[in-house]
Amino acid sequence: MLRAMGSAASTRFPVIQLRVTYADDIQDLWYLRGDVLAAIASFDGEALAREKLAAISELFVGLVPSTLTAKSGILRR
């Protein structure tokens, strides 16, 4: 998530960077995806942000309940 946000994250979105860095568990990270999407979209545009978020979301398959990944449109493996 931090890599997707890029180096601008620390200066433009320090709160989101800290929330991602210090998330307590995988579900906390799952729910931060919307904030990360908004941050990426603000400097890379909506289309690229959605592509990056799709790649990030695939990393959660098998780590969060399948009901969460099903709602987001991620294909199960």
LUMTORMAR-782775 format. One record per atom (N, C-alpha, C): atom name; residue number from 1; z, y, x; chain; residue in one letter. Coordinates in Angstrom, 3 decimals. Layout:
residues N
<site->CA	pos->NUM	Z->Z	Y->Y	X->X	unit->A	code->a>;
...
//
This chain:
residues 77
<site->N	pos->1	Z->0.000	Y->-1.186	X->0.829	unit->A	code->m>;
<site->CA	pos->1	Z->0.000	Y->0.000	X->0.000	unit->A	code->m>;
<site->C	pos->1	Z->0.000	Y->1.247	X->0.872	unit->A	code->m>;
<site->N	pos->2	Z->0.839	Y->1.241	X->1.894	unit->A	code->l>;
<site->CA	pos->2	Z->0.896	Y->2.400	X->2.765	unit->A	code->l>;
<site->C	pos->2	Z->-0.414	Y->2.582	X->3.516	unit->A	code->l>;
<site->N	pos->3	Z->-0.996	Y->1.493	X->3.952	unit->A	code->r>;
<site->CA	pos->3	Z->-2.281	Y->1.570	X->4.645	unit->A	code->r>;
<site->C	pos->3	Z->-3.356	Y->2.126	X->3.716	unit->A	code->r>;
<site->N	pos->4	Z->-3.343	Y->1.708	X->2.471	unit->A	code->a>;
<site->CA	pos->4	Z->-4.332	Y->2.188	X->1.501	unit->A	code->a>;
<site->C	pos->4	Z->-4.166	Y->3.683	X->1.250	unit->A	code->a>;
<site->N	pos->5	Z->-2.934	Y->4.161	X->1.289	unit->A	code->m>;
<site->CA	pos->5	Z->-2.687	Y->5.581	X->1.078	unit->A	code->m>;
<site->C	pos->5	Z->-3.100	Y->6.407	X->2.293	unit->A	code->m>;
<site->N	pos->6	Z->-3.106	Y->5.803	X->3.452	unit->A	code->g>;
<site->CA	pos->6	Z->-3.537	Y->6.496	X->4.654	unit->A	code->g>;
<site->C	pos->6	Z->-2.460	Y->7.361	X->5.269	unit->A	code->g>;
<site->N	pos->7	Z->-2.841	Y->8.037	X->6.322	unit->A	code->s>;
<site->CA	pos->7	Z->-1.874	Y->8.845	X->7.074	unit->A	code->s>;
<site->C	pos->7	Z->-1.403	Y->10.076	X->6.304	unit->A	code->s>;
<site->N	pos->8	Z->-2.168	Y->10.495	X->5.327	unit->A	code->a>;
<site->CA	pos->8	Z->-1.778	Y->11.662	X->4.533	unit->A	code->a>;
<site->C	pos->8	Z->-0.569	Y->11.384	X->3.655	unit->A	code->a>;
<site->N	pos->9	Z->-0.231	Y->10.133	X->3.477	unit->A	code->a>;
<site->CA	pos->9	Z->0.876	Y->9.779	X->2.588	unit->A	code->a>;
<site->C	pos->9	Z->2.186	Y->10.428	X->3.006	unit->A	code->a>;
<site->N	pos->10	Z->2.448	Y->10.455	X->4.291	unit->A	code->s>;
<site->CA	pos->10	Z->3.745	Y->10.972	X->4.740	unit->A	code->s>;
<site->C	pos->10	Z->3.902	Y->12.467	X->4.488	unit->A	code->s>;
<site->N	pos->11	Z->2.805	Y->13.206	X->4.502	unit->A	code->t>;
<site->CA	pos->11	Z->2.923	Y->14.647	X->4.279	unit->A	code->t>;
<site->C	pos->11	Z->2.667	Y->15.049	X->2.831	unit->A	code->t>;
<site->N	pos->12	Z->1.726	Y->14.368	X->2.166	unit->A	code->r>;
<site->CA	pos->12	Z->1.367	Y->14.765	X->0.805	unit->A	code->r>;
<site->C	pos->12	Z->2.178	Y->14.041	X->-0.258	unit->A	code->r>;
<site->N	pos->13	Z->2.613	Y->12.835	X->0.055	unit->A	code->f>;
<site->CA	pos->13	Z->3.345	Y->12.031	X->-0.933	unit->A	code->f>;
<site->C	pos->13	Z->4.554	Y->11.353	X->-0.290	unit->A	code->f>;
<site->N	pos->14	Z->5.472	Y->12.131	X->0.270	unit->A	code->p>;
<site->CA	pos->14	Z->6.599	Y->11.509	X->0.971	unit->A	code->p>;
<site->C	pos->14	Z->7.493	Y->10.662	X->0.066	unit->A	code->p>;
<site->N	pos->15	Z->7.653	Y->11.061	X->-1.190	unit->A	code->v>;
<site->CA	pos->15	Z->8.518	Y->10.302	X->-2.103	unit->A	code->v>;
<site->C	pos->15	Z->7.904	Y->8.923	X->-2.391	unit->A	code->v>;
<site->N	pos->16	Z->6.606	Y->8.891	X->-2.637	unit->A	code->i>;
<site->CA	pos->16	Z->5.950	Y->7.602	X->-2.902	unit->A	code->i>;
<site->C	pos->16	Z->6.006	Y->6.731	X->-1.653	unit->A	code->i>;
<site->N	pos->17	Z->5.765	Y->7.324	X->-0.489	unit->A	code->q>;
<site->CA	pos->17	Z->5.838	Y->6.568	X->0.750	unit->A	code->q>;
<site->C	pos->17	Z->7.227	Y->5.949	X->0.931	unit->A	code->q>;
<site->N	pos->18	Z->8.256	Y->6.739	X->0.682	unit->A	code->l>;
<site->CA	pos->18	Z->9.619	Y->6.218	X->0.813	unit->A	code->l>;
<site->C	pos->18	Z->9.910	Y->5.132	X->-0.216	unit->A	code->l>;
<site->N	pos->19	Z->9.441	Y->5.315	X->-1.439	unit->A	code->r>;
<site->CA	pos->19	Z->9.680	Y->4.304	X->-2.481	unit->A	code->r>;
<site->C	pos->19	Z->8.999	Y->2.984	X->-2.124	unit->A	code->r>;
<site->N	pos->20	Z->7.797	Y->3.047	X->-1.571	unit->A	code->v>;
<site->CA	pos->20	Z->7.098	Y->1.826	X->-1.153	unit->A	code->v>;
<site->C	pos->20	Z->7.821	Y->1.201	X->0.041	unit->A	code->v>;
<site->N	pos->21	Z->8.150	Y->2.019	X->1.011	unit->A	code->t>;
<site->CA	pos->21	Z->8.801	Y->1.516	X->2.221	unit->A	code->t>;
<site->C	pos->21	Z->10.127	Y->0.831	X->1.923	unit->A	code->t>;
<site->N	pos->22	Z->10.892	Y->1.394	X->1.022	unit->A	code->y>;
<site->CA	pos->22	Z->12.231	Y->0.870	X->0.751	unit->A	code->y>;
<site->C	pos->22	Z->12.353	Y->0.134	X->-0.585	unit->A	code->y>;
<site->N	pos->23	Z->11.260	Y->-0.346	X->-1.106	unit->A	code->a>;
<site->CA	pos->23	Z->11.309	Y->-1.134	X->-2.346	unit->A	code->a>;
<site->C	pos->23	Z->12.207	Y->-2.350	X->-2.132	unit->A	code->a>;
<site->N	pos->24	Z->12.984	Y->-2.666	X->-3.151	unit->A	code->d>;
<site->CA	pos->24	Z->13.932	Y->-3.775	X->-3.048	unit->A	code->d>;
<site->C	pos->24	Z->13.274	Y->-5.139	X->-3.114	unit->A	code->d>;
<site->N	pos->25	Z->12.201	Y->-5.253	X->-3.889	unit->A	code->d>;
<site->CA	pos->25	Z->11.574	Y->-6.558	X->-4.035	unit->A	code->d>;
<site->C	pos->25	Z->10.103	Y->-6.410	X->-4.432	unit->A	code->d>;
<site->N	pos->26	Z->9.444	Y->-7.527	X->-4.582	unit->A	code->i>;
<site->CA	pos->26	Z->8.013	Y->-7.539	X->-4.867	unit->A	code->i>;
<site->C	pos->26	Z->7.707	Y->-6.915	X->-6.228	unit->A	code->i>;
<site->N	pos->27	Z->8.598	Y->-7.084	X->-7.198	unit->A	code->q>;
<site->CA	pos->27	Z->8.361	Y->-6.480	X->-8.507	unit->A	code->q>;
<site->C	pos->27	Z->8.441	Y->-4.964	X->-8.447	unit->A	code->q>;
<site->N	pos->28	Z->9.329	Y->-4.438	X->-7.620	unit->A	code->d>;
<site->CA	pos->28	Z->9.367	Y->-2.978	X->-7.442	unit->A	code->d>;
<site->C	pos->28	Z->8.027	Y->-2.485	X->-6.901	unit->A	code->d>;
<site->N	pos->29	Z->7.488	Y->-3.215	X->-5.925	unit->A	code->l>;
<site->CA	pos->29	Z->6.184	Y->-2.835	X->-5.377	unit->A	code->l>;
<site->C	pos->29	Z->5.098	Y->-2.932	X->-6.441	unit->A	code->l>;
<site->N	pos->30	Z->5.157	Y->-3.952	X->-7.270	unit->A	code->w>;
<site->CA	pos->30	Z->4.161	Y->-4.108	X->-8.340	unit->A	code->w>;
<site->C	pos->30	Z->4.144	Y->-2.867	X->-9.237	unit->A	code->w>;
<site->N	pos->31	Z->5.312	Y->-2.412	X->-9.606	unit->A	code->y>;
<site->CA	pos->31	Z->5.389	Y->-1.277	X->-10.516	unit->A	code->y>;
<site->C	pos->31	Z->5.078	Y->0.063	X->-9.835	unit->A	code->y>;
<site->N	pos->32	Z->5.037	Y->0.096	X->-8.532	unit->A	code->l>;
<site->CA	pos->32	Z->4.661	Y->1.305	X->-7.807	unit->A	code->l>;
<site->C	pos->32	Z->3.139	Y->1.463	X->-7.690	unit->A	code->l>;
<site->N	pos->33	Z->2.382	Y->0.479	X->-8.124	unit->A	code->r>;
<site->CA	pos->33	Z->0.925	Y->0.537	X->-7.996	unit->A	code->r>;
<site->C	pos->33	Z->0.335	Y->1.764	X->-8.684	unit->A	code->r>;
<site->N	pos->34	Z->0.869	Y->2.151	X->-9.805	unit->A	code->g>;
<site->CA	pos->34	Z->0.360	Y->3.332	X->-10.513	unit->A	code->g>;
<site->C	pos->34	Z->0.545	Y->4.606	X->-9.710	unit->A	code->g>;
<site->N	pos->35	Z->1.705	Y->4.734	X->-9.071	unit->A	code->d>;
<site->CA	pos->35	Z->1.953	Y->5.903	X->-8.227	unit->A	code->d>;
<site->C	pos->35	Z->1.017	Y->5.906	X->-7.021	unit->A	code->d>;
<site->N	pos->36	Z->0.835	Y->4.729	X->-6.443	unit->A	code->v>;
<site->CA	pos->36	Z->-0.066	Y->4.608	X->-5.297	unit->A	code->v>;
<site->C	pos->36	Z->-1.493	Y->4.947	X->-5.719	unit->A	code->v>;
<site->N	pos->37	Z->-1.918	Y->4.462	X->-6.877	unit->A	code->l>;
<site->CA	pos->37	Z->-3.251	Y->4.776	X->-7.394	unit->A	code->l>;
<site->C	pos->37	Z->-3.432	Y->6.283	X->-7.532	unit->A	code->l>;
<site->N	pos->38	Z->-2.469	Y->6.949	X->-8.116	unit->A	code->a>;
<site->CA	pos->38	Z->-2.564	Y->8.401	X->-8.300	unit->A	code->a>;
<site->C	pos->38	Z->-2.637	Y->9.125	X->-6.964	unit->A	code->a>;
<site->N	pos->39	Z->-1.856	Y->8.673	X->-5.997	unit->A	code->a>;
<site->CA	pos->39	Z->-1.875	Y->9.311	X->-4.680	unit->A	code->a>;
<site->C	pos->39	Z->-3.231	Y->9.134	X->-4.011	unit->A	code->a>;
<site->N	pos->40	Z->-3.758	Y->7.924	X->-4.017	unit->A	code->i>;
<site->CA	pos->40	Z->-5.056	Y->7.666	X->-3.397	unit->A	code->i>;
<site->C	pos->40	Z->-6.151	Y->8.453	X->-4.109	unit->A	code->i>;
<site->N	pos->41	Z->-6.109	Y->8.473	X->-5.417	unit->A	code->a>;
<site->CA	pos->41	Z->-7.134	Y->9.179	X->-6.195	unit->A	code->a>;
<site->C	pos->41	Z->-7.149	Y->10.670	X->-5.891	unit->A	code->a>;
<site->N	pos->42	Z->-5.997	Y->11.224	X->-5.570	unit->A	code->s>;
<site->CA	pos->42	Z->-5.936	Y->12.659	X->-5.325	unit->A	code->s>;
<site->C	pos->42	Z->-6.713	Y->13.085	X->-4.088	unit->A	code->s>;
<site->N	pos->43	Z->-6.872	Y->12.181	X->-3.116	unit->A	code->f>;
<site->CA	pos->43	Z->-7.630	Y->12.573	X->-1.933	unit->A	code->f>;
<site->C	pos->43	Z->-8.857	Y->11.713	X->-1.667	unit->A	code->f>;
<site->N	pos->44	Z->-8.996	Y->10.570	X->-2.308	unit->A	code->d>;
<site->CA	pos->44	Z->-10.174	Y->9.721	X->-2.104	unit->A	code->d>;
<site->C	pos->44	Z->-11.032	Y->9.597	X->-3.356	unit->A	code->d>;
<site->N	pos->45	Z->-10.556	Y->10.087	X->-4.479	unit->A	code->g>;
<site->CA	pos->45	Z->-11.281	Y->9.961	X->-5.729	unit->A	code->g>;
<site->C	pos->45	Z->-10.877	Y->8.723	X->-6.506	unit->A	code->g>;
<site->N	pos->46	Z->-11.111	Y->8.777	X->-7.803	unit->A	code->e>;
<site->CA	pos->46	Z->-10.694	Y->7.714	X->-8.724	unit->A	code->e>;
<site->C	pos->46	Z->-11.369	Y->6.376	X->-8.439	unit->A	code->e>;
<site->N	pos->47	Z->-12.666	Y->6.394	X->-8.177	unit->A	code->a>;
<site->CA	pos->47	Z->-13.404	Y->5.138	X->-7.972	unit->A	code->a>;
<site->C	pos->47	Z->-12.889	Y->4.376	X->-6.761	unit->A	code->a>;
<site->N	pos->48	Z->-12.737	Y->5.048	X->-5.642	unit->A	code->l>;
<site->CA	pos->48	Z->-12.244	Y->4.378	X->-4.440	unit->A	code->l>;
<site->C	pos->48	Z->-10.790	Y->3.952	X->-4.623	unit->A	code->l>;
<site->N	pos->49	Z->-10.011	Y->4.768	X->-5.304	unit->A	code->a>;
<site->CA	pos->49	Z->-8.613	Y->4.416	X->-5.554	unit->A	code->a>;
<site->C	pos->49	Z->-8.523	Y->3.126	X->-6.364	unit->A	code->a>;
<site->N	pos->50	Z->-9.369	Y->2.982	X->-7.368	unit->A	code->r>;
<site->CA	pos->50	Z->-9.351	Y->1.759	X->-8.188	unit->A	code->r>;
<site->C	pos->50	Z->-9.775	Y->0.540	X->-7.373	unit->A	code->r>;
<site->N	pos->51	Z->-10.739	Y->0.712	X->-6.476	unit->A	code->e>;
<site->CA	pos->51	Z->-11.146	Y->-0.396	X->-5.603	unit->A	code->e>;
<site->C	pos->51	Z->-9.987	Y->-0.823	X->-4.709	unit->A	code->e>;
<site->N	pos->52	Z->-9.345	Y->0.154	X->-4.114	unit->A	code->k>;
<site->CA	pos->52	Z->-8.208	Y->-0.150	X->-3.240	unit->A	code->k>;
<site->C	pos->52	Z->-7.078	Y->-0.803	X->-4.022	unit->A	code->k>;
<site->N	pos->53	Z->-6.820	Y->-0.312	X->-5.228	unit->A	code->l>;
<site->CA	pos->53	Z->-5.747	Y->-0.884	X->-6.037	unit->A	code->l>;
<site->C	pos->53	Z->-6.073	Y->-2.318	X->-6.455	unit->A	code->l>;
<site->N	pos->54	Z->-7.327	Y->-2.603	X->-6.727	unit->A	code->a>;
<site->CA	pos->54	Z->-7.725	Y->-3.971	X->-7.082	unit->A	code->a>;
<site->C	pos->54	Z->-7.434	Y->-4.919	X->-5.923	unit->A	code->a>;
<site->N	pos->55	Z->-7.748	Y->-4.488	X->-4.704	unit->A	code->a>;
<site->CA	pos->55	Z->-7.469	Y->-5.319	X->-3.525	unit->A	code->a>;
<site->C	pos->55	Z->-5.967	Y->-5.512	X->-3.340	unit->A	code->a>;
<site->N	pos->56	Z->-5.204	Y->-4.454	X->-3.557	unit->A	code->i>;
<site->CA	pos->56	Z->-3.747	Y->-4.544	X->-3.446	unit->A	code->i>;
<site->C	pos->56	Z->-3.199	Y->-5.484	X->-4.518	unit->A	code->i>;
<site->N	pos->57	Z->-3.673	Y->-5.343	X->-5.733	unit->A	code->s>;
<site->CA	pos->57	Z->-3.165	Y->-6.140	X->-6.856	unit->A	code->s>;
<site->C	pos->57	Z->-3.395	Y->-7.630	X->-6.645	unit->A	code->s>;
<site->N	pos->58	Z->-4.497	Y->-7.998	X->-6.012	unit->A	code->e>;
<site->CA	pos->58	Z->-4.761	Y->-9.416	X->-5.751	unit->A	code->e>;
<site->C	pos->58	Z->-3.710	Y->-10.034	X->-4.844	unit->A	code->e>;
<site->N	pos->59	Z->-3.089	Y->-9.233	X->-4.011	unit->A	code->l>;
<site->CA	pos->59	Z->-2.051	Y->-9.739	X->-3.108	unit->A	code->l>;
<site->C	pos->59	Z->-0.799	Y->-10.184	X->-3.863	unit->A	code->l>;
<site->N	pos->60	Z->-0.658	Y->-9.759	X->-5.093	unit->A	code->f>;
<site->CA	pos->60	Z->0.524	Y->-10.079	X->-5.882	unit->A	code->f>;
<site->C	pos->60	Z->0.397	Y->-11.386	X->-6.666	unit->A	code->f>;
<site->N	pos->61	Z->-0.799	Y->-11.948	X->-6.739	unit->A	code->v>;
<site->CA	pos->61	Z->-1.003	Y->-13.179	X->-7.493	unit->A	code->v>;
<site->C	pos->61	Z->-0.122	Y->-14.280	X->-6.895	unit->A	code->v>;
<site->N	pos->62	Z->0.675	Y->-14.891	X->-7.741	unit->A	code->g>;
<site->CA	pos->62	Z->1.592	Y->-15.937	X->-7.307	unit->A	code->g>;
<site->C	pos->62	Z->2.952	Y->-15.405	X->-6.871	unit->A	code->g>;
<site->N	pos->63	Z->3.077	Y->-14.094	X->-6.755	unit->A	code->l>;
<site->CA	pos->63	Z->4.338	Y->-13.505	X->-6.317	unit->A	code->l>;
<site->C	pos->63	Z->5.088	Y->-12.817	X->-7.446	unit->A	code->l>;
<site->N	pos->64	Z->4.354	Y->-12.383	X->-8.453	unit->A	code->v>;
<site->CA	pos->64	Z->4.969	Y->-11.803	X->-9.648	unit->A	code->v>;
<site->C	pos->64	Z->4.599	Y->-12.704	X->-10.816	unit->A	code->v>;
<site->N	pos->65	Z->5.338	Y->-12.624	X->-11.902	unit->A	code->p>;
<site->CA	pos->65	Z->5.017	Y->-13.478	X->-13.050	unit->A	code->p>;
<site->C	pos->65	Z->3.550	Y->-13.331	X->-13.464	unit->A	code->p>;
<site->N	pos->66	Z->2.950	Y->-14.444	X->-13.822	unit->A	code->s>;
<site->CA	pos->66	Z->1.527	Y->-14.436	X->-14.178	unit->A	code->s>;
<site->C	pos->66	Z->1.230	Y->-13.529	X->-15.367	unit->A	code->s>;
<site->N	pos->67	Z->2.225	Y->-13.276	X->-16.199	unit->A	code->t>;
<site->CA	pos->67	Z->2.004	Y->-12.370	X->-17.328	unit->A	code->t>;
<site->C	pos->67	Z->1.697	Y->-10.951	X->-16.844	unit->A	code->t>;
<site->N	pos->68	Z->2.249	Y->-10.566	X->-15.712	unit->A	code->l>;
<site->CA	pos->68	Z->1.965	Y->-9.234	X->-15.164	unit->A	code->l>;
<site->C	pos->68	Z->0.561	Y->-9.160	X->-14.600	unit->A	code->l>;
<site->N	pos->69	Z->0.159	Y->-10.168	X->-13.842	unit->A	code->t>;
<site->CA	pos->69	Z->-1.169	Y->-10.121	X->-13.245	unit->A	code->t>;
<site->C	pos->69	Z->-2.240	Y->-10.317	X->-14.299	unit->A	code->t>;
<site->N	pos->70	Z->-1.951	Y->-11.041	X->-15.363	unit->A	code->a>;
<site->CA	pos->70	Z->-2.932	Y->-11.242	X->-16.443	unit->A	code->a>;
<site->C	pos->70	Z->-3.195	Y->-9.929	X->-17.172	unit->A	code->a>;
<site->N	pos->71	Z->-2.146	Y->-9.160	X->-17.375	unit->A	code->k>;
<site->CA	pos->71	Z->-2.303	Y->-7.876	X->-18.074	unit->A	code->k>;
<site->C	pos->71	Z->-3.126	Y->-6.881	X->-17.269	unit->A	code->k>;
<site->N	pos->72	Z->-3.105	Y->-7.025	X->-15.947	unit->A	code->s>;
<site->CA	pos->72	Z->-3.841	Y->-6.074	X->-15.112	unit->A	code->s>;
<site->C	pos->72	Z->-5.287	Y->-6.491	X->-14.894	unit->A	code->s>;
<site->N	pos->73	Z->-5.668	Y->-7.662	X->-15.419	unit->A	code->g>;
<site->CA	pos->73	Z->-7.059	Y->-8.086	X->-15.302	unit->A	code->g>;
<site->C	pos->73	Z->-7.374	Y->-8.825	X->-14.020	unit->A	code->g>;
<site->N	pos->74	Z->-6.365	Y->-9.216	X->-13.264	unit->A	code->i>;
<site->CA	pos->74	Z->-6.594	Y->-9.948	X->-12.026	unit->A	code->i>;
<site->C	pos->74	Z->-6.873	Y->-11.401	X->-12.365	unit->A	code->i>;
<site->N	pos->75	Z->-7.906	Y->-11.934	X->-11.792	unit->A	code->l>;
<site->CA	pos->75	Z->-8.215	Y->-13.355	X->-12.003	unit->A	code->l>;
<site->C	pos->75	Z->-7.248	Y->-14.205	X->-11.217	unit->A	code->l>;
<site->N	pos->76	Z->-6.749	Y->-15.218	X->-11.849	unit->A	code->r>;
<site->CA	pos->76	Z->-5.851	Y->-16.158	X->-11.156	unit->A	code->r>;
<site->C	pos->76	Z->-6.672	Y->-17.131	X->-10.347	unit->A	code->r>;
<site->N	pos->77	Z->-6.100	Y->-17.531	X->-9.223	unit->A	code->r>;
<site->CA	pos->77	Z->-6.756	Y->-18.518	X->-8.352	unit->A	code->r>;
<site->C	pos->77	Z->-6.236	Y->-19.882	X->-8.635	unit->A	code->r>;
//
